[in-house]
Amino acid sequence: MHTILGAGGPVSNALAQELLKQNQAVRLVSRREIKTSGNATWVAADLKNYQQVLQAVQGSSIIYMCAGLRYDKKVWAAEWPVIMQNLIETTKATNARLIFFDNVYMYGHVRGAMTEETPYNPTSVKGEIRARIAEKLMAEAKSGNIRASIARAPDFYAAESLNSFYDSMVLAKYAQKAKALWLGDPATKHSFIYIPDAGKAVCLLGQHPESDNQIWHLPTAPELTGKEFIQLAANTFHTQPNYTKVNKLMLQTIGLFNKLIGETAEMYYQYEYDYVFNSAKFQKTFQVQPTSYVTGIKQFSSFLLKQVK
């Protein structure tokens, strides 16, 4: 049994699709009900409740943790340590393998490419929280108490929920022939992972027990500048590459009235400086290549254009 905690999000949806393609039995776990069919079933659980989590993962050979919390540093500080402890204790109790999907906040501002060996040097409250829970998980794995790995990814794109800034502020805007918004300096480089690639990569880690107890950077296409991403999107949707630059002061001002936007301000460094994600280890080990931005944006454009009609 393959159990996905935090089902219903972009990565968990992509992962579930891959597992179901392989005729695996998949258990989706979330607080909100998810309609299922075929080999998929749904179970309700609050990840902050150990007994509920333990019950939800009974009989699982692999647990995939793909949940995201409300984008609020106070919520993260209160809930992530509890959830991580529950994950660790559940993994010990069931002897299942755990694959934890993670972001790059713990690295902080990195000069050069982020790799699996990049030291944690968070420059945000959210990054400090992510660093602590990642360190706790890998300490348990390296001590031989559990079998766990971290599947780490940069910002993503091509999520039908449009909850990434490139999807909502650039691609969806150009699909509507509207003016795009770009967060930060468009001259700096940025890496984005294609959501279907993320799902396939996490699924692949599940197929390889020898990948346990390590950190893996999931396959991501070579970085481009913001201007290149904007031009690529404009070309795909046959529109002019018009955009407005959103700076930190604008985020902070809007954040006075919109808490979600306000919470983004501390992560502004990711868009002000180069944000380069290296996935060579994964690509070499598993002999896979990431989807190019040209192909990924083209494929996702079909979905966006249908929404416009």
C-alpha positions as CSV (number, residue, x, y, z in Angstrom):
1,M,0.0,0.0,0.0
2,H,1.3,3.5,-1.0
3,T,-0.1,6.2,1.4
4,I,0.0,9.9,0.5
5,L,-0.3,12.2,3.4
6,G,-1.6,15.7,2.5
7,A,-3.5,14.5,-0.6
8,G,-5.2,16.9,-2.9
9,G,-2.3,19.3,-3.6
10,P,-0.3,19.7,-6.9
11,V,2.5,17.3,-6.0
12,S,0.4,14.7,-4.3
13,N,-2.0,14.7,-7.2
14,A,0.8,14.2,-9.7
15,L,2.3,11.4,-7.5
16,A,-1.1,9.7,-7.2
17,Q,-1.5,9.7,-11.0
18,E,1.9,8.0,-11.4
19,L,1.2,5.3,-8.8
20,L,-2.2,4.6,-10.3
21,K,-0.7,4.3,-13.7
22,Q,1.4,1.5,-12.3
23,N,-1.7,-0.2,-10.8
24,Q,-0.5,0.4,-7.3
25,A,-3.0,0.5,-4.4
26,V,-3.0,4.1,-3.2
27,R,-4.5,5.5,0.0
28,L,-5.1,9.3,0.0
29,V,-5.1,11.0,3.4
30,S,-6.4,14.5,4.0
31,R,-8.9,16.4,6.2
32,R,-11.1,17.2,3.3
33,E,-12.8,14.3,1.4
34,I,-11.3,13.4,-2.0
35,K,-13.4,11.5,-4.5
36,T,-11.6,8.3,-5.6
37,S,-12.0,5.4,-8.0
38,G,-10.1,2.3,-9.0
39,N,-7.2,1.4,-6.8
40,A,-7.4,4.7,-4.8
41,T,-9.1,5.1,-1.4
42,W,-9.5,8.1,0.9
43,V,-9.0,8.3,4.6
44,A,-9.6,11.3,6.8
45,A,-6.8,12.3,9.3
46,D,-5.4,15.4,11.0
47,L,-1.7,15.2,10.7
48,K,-1.3,16.9,14.1
49,N,-3.1,13.9,15.7
50,Y,-0.7,10.9,16.1
51,Q,-3.4,8.3,16.6
52,Q,-5.2,9.4,13.4
53,V,-2.0,9.4,11.4
54,L,-1.0,6.0,12.7
55,Q,-4.5,4.6,11.9
56,A,-4.4,6.1,8.4
57,V,-1.0,4.5,7.4
58,Q,-1.6,1.0,8.8
59,G,-0.5,-1.6,6.2
60,S,1.5,0.9,4.2
61,S,4.9,-0.1,2.7
62,I,5.7,3.5,1.7
63,I,4.4,6.8,3.2
64,Y,4.7,9.9,1.1
65,M,4.5,13.2,3.0
66,C,3.3,15.9,0.6
67,A,1.2,18.1,2.9
68,G,1.5,21.9,2.9
69,L,0.4,24.1,5.8
70,R,-1.3,27.5,5.7
71,Y,1.2,30.0,4.6
72,D,1.7,31.6,8.0
73,K,4.9,31.5,10.0
74,K,3.0,31.2,13.3
75,V,1.1,28.2,12.0
76,W,4.3,26.7,10.8
77,A,6.1,27.2,14.1
78,A,3.2,25.6,16.0
79,E,2.3,22.7,13.7
80,W,5.4,21.6,11.8
81,P,7.3,20.2,14.8
82,V,4.3,18.3,15.9
83,I,3.6,16.9,12.5
84,M,7.3,15.9,12.0
85,Q,7.3,14.1,15.4
86,N,4.1,12.2,14.4
87,L,5.7,11.2,11.1
88,I,8.8,9.9,12.8
89,E,6.9,7.9,15.4
90,T,4.4,6.6,12.8
91,T,7.3,5.4,10.6
92,K,8.9,3.7,13.5
93,A,5.7,2.0,14.5
94,T,4.8,0.7,11.0
95,N,8.4,0.1,9.7
96,A,7.2,1.8,6.5
97,R,9.6,3.8,4.3
98,L,9.0,7.6,4.4
99,I,9.6,10.0,1.6
100,F,9.2,13.6,2.7
101,F,8.6,16.2,0.0
102,D,10.4,19.4,0.9
103,N,11.2,22.9,-0.4
104,V,14.5,24.9,-0.4
105,Y,13.7,27.5,2.3
106,M,16.3,26.1,4.7
107,Y,19.1,27.0,2.4
108,G,18.5,30.7,2.6
109,H,20.2,33.0,0.1
110,V,22.7,30.8,-1.7
111,R,25.5,32.2,-3.9
112,G,25.7,29.6,-6.7
113,A,23.7,26.5,-7.2
114,M,21.8,24.7,-4.4
115,T,22.8,21.1,-4.2
116,E,22.1,18.3,-1.7
117,E,25.3,19.3,0.1
118,T,24.4,22.9,0.5
119,P,24.5,23.8,4.2
120,Y,21.3,25.1,5.9
121,N,21.6,28.9,6.4
122,P,18.0,30.1,6.6
123,T,17.3,33.8,6.3
124,S,13.6,33.6,7.1
125,V,11.4,32.3,9.9
126,K,9.9,29.8,7.6
127,G,13.3,28.6,6.5
128,E,14.4,28.2,10.1
129,I,11.4,26.0,10.8
130,R,12.0,23.9,7.6
131,A,15.7,23.5,8.6
132,R,14.8,22.2,12.1
133,I,12.3,19.6,10.9
134,A,14.6,18.4,8.0
135,E,17.5,18.0,10.4
136,K,15.3,16.1,12.9
137,L,14.1,13.7,10.2
138,M,17.6,13.0,8.7
139,A,19.1,12.5,12.2
140,E,16.6,9.7,12.8
141,A,17.3,8.2,9.4
142,K,21.1,8.3,9.8
143,S,20.8,6.8,13.3
144,G,19.1,3.8,11.7
145,N,15.8,4.4,13.6
146,I,13.7,4.9,10.4
147,R,14.1,4.6,6.7
148,A,13.4,8.0,5.3
149,S,14.5,10.3,2.5
150,I,13.9,13.9,1.5
151,A,12.6,14.8,-2.0
152,R,13.4,18.4,-2.4
153,A,12.2,20.8,-5.1
154,P,12.3,24.5,-6.0
155,D,9.3,26.6,-7.0
156,F,7.0,24.7,-9.3
157,Y,4.8,25.4,-12.3
158,A,2.0,23.8,-14.3
159,A,-0.3,23.2,-11.3
160,E,-4.0,23.3,-12.3
161,S,-4.6,25.0,-8.9
162,L,-2.5,27.9,-10.1
163,N,-1.0,28.3,-6.7
164,S,2.5,29.1,-7.9
165,F,3.5,32.6,-8.8
166,Y,4.7,31.7,-12.4
167,D,1.4,29.9,-13.1
168,S,-0.9,32.6,-11.7
169,M,1.0,35.8,-12.4
170,V,2.5,35.0,-15.8
171,L,1.1,32.0,-17.6
172,A,-2.5,32.5,-16.7
173,K,-2.3,36.2,-17.4
174,Y,-0.9,35.7,-20.9
175,A,-3.5,33.0,-21.6
176,Q,-6.0,35.8,-20.9
177,K,-4.0,38.3,-23.0
178,A,-3.5,40.4,-19.9
179,K,-0.3,42.0,-18.5
180,A,1.9,39.7,-16.4
181,L,3.4,40.4,-13.0
182,W,7.0,39.4,-12.1
183,L,8.1,39.0,-8.6
184,G,11.6,40.4,-8.0
185,D,14.4,41.2,-10.4
186,P,13.6,39.8,-13.9
187,A,17.4,39.9,-14.7
188,T,18.2,37.2,-12.1
189,K,18.0,33.5,-12.8
190,H,15.3,31.2,-11.4
191,S,14.6,27.5,-11.4
192,F,11.1,26.0,-11.6
193,I,10.2,22.3,-11.5
194,Y,7.5,20.9,-13.8
195,I,4.8,19.4,-11.5
196,P,4.4,16.2,-13.5
197,D,8.2,15.7,-13.2
198,A,8.0,16.1,-9.5
199,G,5.3,13.4,-9.2
200,K,7.3,11.0,-11.4
201,A,10.5,11.6,-9.4
202,V,8.9,11.0,-6.0
203,C,7.3,7.9,-7.4
204,L,10.7,6.7,-8.7
205,L,12.2,7.2,-5.2
206,G,9.5,5.0,-3.9
207,Q,10.6,2.2,-6.3
208,H,14.2,2.3,-5.1
209,P,14.8,1.4,-1.4
210,E,18.5,2.1,-2.0
211,S,17.6,5.8,-2.2
212,D,16.6,5.8,1.5
213,N,18.3,8.0,4.1
214,Q,19.4,10.6,1.6
215,I,18.4,14.0,0.3
216,W,17.4,14.2,-3.3
217,H,17.0,17.2,-5.5
218,L,14.2,16.3,-8.0
219,P,14.9,16.8,-11.7
220,T,14.6,20.4,-12.7
221,A,15.4,22.1,-16.0
222,P,18.4,24.5,-16.2
223,E,17.6,27.9,-14.8
224,L,16.5,30.9,-16.9
225,T,16.3,34.6,-16.2
226,G,12.9,36.1,-15.4
227,K,13.0,37.9,-18.7
228,E,13.5,34.6,-20.5
229,F,10.6,33.0,-18.7
230,I,8.4,36.0,-19.6
231,Q,9.4,35.9,-23.3
232,L,8.9,32.1,-23.4
233,A,5.4,32.5,-21.9
234,A,4.5,35.3,-24.3
235,N,5.7,33.2,-27.3
236,T,3.6,30.3,-26.2
237,F,0.4,32.3,-25.9
238,H,1.2,34.5,-28.9
239,T,1.1,37.8,-27.0
240,Q,3.4,40.7,-26.1
241,P,5.8,40.1,-23.2
242,N,4.4,43.0,-21.2
243,Y,4.8,42.8,-17.4
244,T,4.9,44.8,-14.2
245,K,7.7,44.2,-11.7
246,V,6.6,43.6,-8.2
247,N,9.2,44.7,-5.6
248,K,9.4,44.0,-1.9
249,L,7.9,47.4,-0.8
250,M,4.8,46.6,-2.9
251,L,4.5,43.2,-1.2
252,Q,4.8,44.7,2.2
253,T,2.3,47.4,1.4
254,I,-0.3,44.9,0.0
255,G,0.6,42.6,2.9
256,L,-0.9,45.1,5.3
257,F,-4.3,44.2,3.9
258,N,-3.6,40.7,2.6
259,K,-1.9,38.3,5.1
260,L,-0.9,35.7,2.5
261,I,0.9,38.4,0.4
262,G,2.5,39.7,3.6
263,E,3.8,36.3,4.4
264,T,5.6,36.2,1.1
265,A,7.7,39.3,1.8
266,E,10.3,37.4,4.0
267,M,10.9,35.1,1.0
268,Y,11.6,38.0,-1.4
269,Y,15.3,37.2,-1.5
270,Q,14.5,34.2,-3.6
271,Y,13.3,36.5,-6.4
272,E,15.8,39.3,-5.8
273,Y,18.9,37.1,-6.3
274,D,19.8,34.1,-8.5
275,Y,17.8,31.0,-7.4
276,V,19.6,28.1,-9.0
277,F,18.6,24.5,-8.2
278,N,21.0,21.6,-9.2
279,S,19.5,18.2,-9.6
280,A,22.5,16.4,-11.2
281,K,22.6,13.7,-8.5
282,F,19.1,12.5,-9.2
283,Q,19.5,12.8,-13.0
284,K,22.7,10.8,-13.0
285,T,21.6,8.1,-10.5
286,F,18.2,7.4,-12.2
287,Q,19.1,8.4,-15.8
288,V,16.2,10.8,-16.2
289,Q,16.0,14.2,-17.7
290,P,13.6,17.0,-16.7
291,T,11.0,18.4,-19.0
292,S,12.2,21.5,-20.8
293,Y,10.5,24.8,-20.1
294,V,9.4,25.0,-23.7
295,T,7.7,21.6,-23.6
296,G,6.2,22.1,-20.1
297,I,4.7,25.5,-20.7
298,K,3.3,24.3,-24.1
299,Q,1.7,21.3,-22.5
300,F,0.2,23.4,-19.6
301,S,-1.0,26.1,-22.0
302,S,-3.7,23.7,-23.3
303,F,-5.3,23.6,-19.8
304,L,-5.0,27.4,-19.3
305,L,-6.6,28.2,-22.7
306,K,-9.5,25.9,-22.0
307,Q,-10.2,27.9,-18.8
308,V,-10.3,31.1,-20.8
309,K,-12.9,29.8,-23.3
